[in-house]
Every structure is written in C-alpha cells, then in structure tokens.
Amino acid sequence: MRQGSPRRSIKESMEAGSPGFALFSNMNCELPASAQLKEIQESVQNIELDLDGFSPFVSAAEIGDVEKVHEMLASGDYDVNEADSDGWTALISAAEEGHLEVINTLLLCPEVDVNKANHDRETALMRTALKGHVDAAHSILASDEVDVNATSTTGKTALIIAASFGHVGIVNALLVADGIAINATDGDGKTALIHAAERGHADIATTLLVSDDVEVNATDREGKTALVYATKGGYSDIIELIATVLEAQKPTGMMAIDEEDEDA
C-alpha cells in the first residue's frame, strides 16, 4: 500500500483556497443549471494537480480506466511521465494494481520512462514484483529500456523482491531477462537466494539453484548463507536442495576422498 499524505478531494482543495476555488466564485450564475455544471466540469479538467499533488492522470491509471488514460494522452495536455506528490507515475500506479491494458497503453508512448521511480526509488517493475503481477512484468520486461537491476532505497532489486514475497512466476520472467544480476545484494547483503531460503520458498530456491551463475555460499552482512537461514527455519526441502548443489559443485577428486572416508 502506498505511503504518504492522504489525497484531498477537489471539494476539500477548493475549501482550502486552492486555485480551483475560483470555479464557483467566477461562475456565471445566470446560466441554466446544466450549463453551469458543464462550465464547472470543463474548469475542473484544467486542474492537473491540486495542493496535495493529486494527479488525475495518475489516478486514472491507478483505477485501470484505460479509456480515460488514452483520452488524456491523446489530448496532449498530460505528460506520460508526470508524477504525484509521492513520485508515483501512471506506469508505476498501473503496475501496482496489475492493470495490463493501461500498462500496455503507456508503454506504447515513445516518451514513457519505464525506469522512472517514486520517492522510495521503486520502479514499475519492482511494484509488479512485489504484487506478483506476472503478465504486467512480462510487458514491462519487453521494453528495451527497462533496467532489470535497478535498486530501491533499501537496495532491493525486482528479483530480490519477487524472491522475498514468493512470486515464482516473476522470478522465472526475470531470470531470462538480459543482464539480470542473480547474485545482487540488498542493503543487508542478502541475495535473492538468501531471501528465498530465509522465508521457506522452496520453489523459488529451486529455480535459482538451477542457474550455474548462482552463488550458493554467498554471505550477507552477518556472514550467514542461504543454508544457514534454511537450517534456522527448519526448511528441510531447501536444505536438501542446497546440499545437493554443493555436493555437485565439489571437485571430482574431493568427491572421491569423501566416498573413501564413508567406506572407511
């Protein structure tokens, strides 16, 4: 859920003395009621941001109103990359909610910045990773400009986020993306594998361990590995997976010595 100051309605902004207050003070009251309403509606459409940083364009994307988004873009009055007071763009907001039609509409705009982040440095890809919107992630990943290794204020990449929250579909999509950093670490020094092991996500641990590039023995800032976290959590399936991979990674000579020790 997005953090930040509560949204103000247009009515509240008018009462607070926003530019929109002039809508009523300047209205021609001699006009028929229907004409007065039309005058108000046309004036309201010209207010892009109220005092709290509310963006009608971002809001339309957030609720999945693809027709409104298309209409606003076609008008030329809205910047596809405009953000509200929390730094949320239309693309980030649509990604958060998994509104695929809106996402695809926005991505068709040549000017769209697929990597623009909110005030927490979270991109649209990160929000899809958090919520597990697989189709949305595929659309965003199809962009040639997407930075798959962008990091949030806590140092987390989309892969780390997806692994942490157990979204295996997102993990699969990210692992085939060009340039993906499978061993990237967050602010605590934890990799995606460590997060998966710590939270008992065996399916994700399996997916990550299949990769030849994964560092099974990577340690976080406390010196703990994925195996340590899996053991602490009592996740026997992950413990067995990691042990199997570590055994397979042993040099041939070392494996022979171990077998001799067992026979003895």
N, C-alpha and C positions, 0 to 999 in steps of 0.2 A: 504494500500500500504506500502511495506517495506521501512523503512527509512535507510539511510546510504550513504556511498560514492558510486559514480557511478561505474559500472562494467567496467573493462578495457578489451578490446578485446585482443586476442593473439598478433595481429599485434602491438598494442599500447604498450604491455608489452615488446615485442622484441625491439622496438624503444627506450624504456625507460631503456634498459640494463638489462632485466630480464634474467634468465638462458636460456630461450627459444631463445635468440638472437643467440646462438651458432648453432642453427639449420641450418641457412644459411651460416654462416662463415665456418662451418665444412663440409658442404655438398660436395659430390663428383660431380663436375660439368661435369665430363666426362661421367657420366651415361646418358642414354636416359631420356628424359623429364618425361616419365611415371614412371621410376624407381626413379628419383629424388623426384617426388610427393609422391610416396609410402614411401620413406625414411623420408620425412617431416611429413607425417601423422603418421607414427609409433613413431616418436620422440615426436610429439605433444601429443599423447596418454599417454606418460610417465610423462607429466606435470600435477600434480594433483591440484596444487594451483598456481595462478600467484601472482604478488606482491600485488594485491588488495584483495587477499583472495577468488578469484573466485574458485568454486569447480565444475568441470564437472559433478560429481555425483549428487550434489545437483541441478544443473541446469537441468539435465535430468529428475529428479523427478518433478521439478517445471513446466516443459512444458508437463508433462504427458507421456513421452516416456518410457512406461513400458518395451518394448523390450530392450532398451538401459540400463535401470536400472537393469534388470535381467542379462544381459550380463556382466555388470560391477561387479555385486555381485558375479557372477559365476567365474569371473577371479581371485578373491581372492586379487585383488590389491586395493580394496576400503573398507574402514571401514563404515559400515552401519550407524554409529553414527557421521561420520565426519561432521563438520560444516564449513560454510563460515565465512567471516570476521565479519558478523553481528550475528553470532551464530545460523544461520538457518541451521537445518539439512534437509536431504532429506524428512523425515517424516513431519516436520513442513511445508516445502515448498509444498509438495503434498497436505497436509491438507488445506492449504491456498487456493489452487486452486480447491479443491474437486476432485482430480484425484483418484478415488476409486481403480482402478486396481493397481496403483502404491502403494497406501496406504496398500492394502492387501498383495502385494508382499513384502513390507518392514516389515510388521507385522509378516510374516512367518519366518523371521530371528530370531533365538533364542537370538542373541546378541542385538537386537534392544532395545534402551532405549526409551520407549513410553513417558516418563516424561521429557526427556531432553528438556531444554528451551533455547530460544535465549537470547540475551543480555538484553531484556526487561522482562525476566523471563516468556515469553509466551510459552506455550506448544502447541503441535499439537491439542489437544482437545480444547484449547482456541481459536485457529485460526479457527477451524470449527465452533465454537460457534459464533464467530464474523461474519463469512461469511454465516452461515445458511446452511451448507452442512450436511443434516440430515443423509444420508447414510454413509458418512465418519465418522460422530460422532458415529454411531452405531458400525462401525468396530473398532474404537479406544476404545470404551467403552467395547467391548467384550474381550479386553486384561485383564488378571488377575492382571497385574501390574499397570494399569492406576490409577493415583491419581486424583480423580474427584474434589478434593477440593484444588488443587494447586492454588497458587495466583501469579499474575503478580507483577511488581514493584509498581503498584498503588493499590495493594491489591485485585484486582478483580479475582473472580473465573469464571470458564466456565459458571456456572449458572447465575451469575450476568451479564456477558457479553451477554449471549443469551437473558436474560430478558430485558436488556437495548436496544438491537437492534431489538427486536420484533420477534425473531425466536422461535415461539411456538413449532415447531417440535423438536428442540434441547432441549428446556425446558422439554418437555414430556419425552424425552430419558434420560435426566439427573436425573429427579425426581424418576425414578425407579432404578437408579444405587445404588449399595450397599454403604452405608456410606455417601450419599450426605448430605451436610450441607445446608439445605434450608434457614437457618437464618444467614448464613455467611455474614460478613460485609466487605466493601472495605475500602480504606483509609479515606473516608469521613463518614464512619459509616453507609453507606446505604446498605440495604439488596436488594435481587432480587425483592421483592415485592415493596419496595420503588421506585426502578428504573422503574419498570413497571407502577406504578401509576403516577410517575412524567412525563413519556413520553406518557401516554394515551393508553398503550397496554392492552386493556380490556380482550382479550383472554388469555393473559399470567397471568394477575391478577386473573382471574377466575380459571385457572389451579393451581396456587399457593395457593389460598384460599381454595381449596378443601382439601388440606392436613391438617390433625389435628395438625401437628407439626409447622405450620407457626405461627410466632409471628406477629399478626396483628397490635399491638400497638408498635412495635419496633421503636425506635427513632434514627435518625442519630446524627452527632456531633452538629448540630444546634437545636436538640430537636424536629425535625419535624417527623411526622409519614407519612405513606403512604396516610392516609386520608387527611392530611394537603396538601400534594402535589397534590392529585387528585382534591381537592377543589380549590386550586390555579389555576390549569389548566382548571378547568371547565369541568372535565370529569365525567358527571353525572352517566354514567353506572358504572364506578368504584366506585363512591361514594355510590351508592345504594348497590353494591356488598359488600363493606366493612361494611356498616351499617347493612346489613342483617346478616353477620357473627358475628359482635359484639353483636347484639341482641340475636343471638342464643347461644352465649357464656355466657350470663348473668345467674347467679344462678336462680333457679326456684322461690325462694322467691322474688328476686329482680324484676322479670318479673311480678309477681302478684301485687307488690306495684305500678309498672308503670301503670298497667291496671286500678288499683283503682284510681290513680291520673287522668287518662284520663276520667274515668267515672264521677269523681267529677267536 
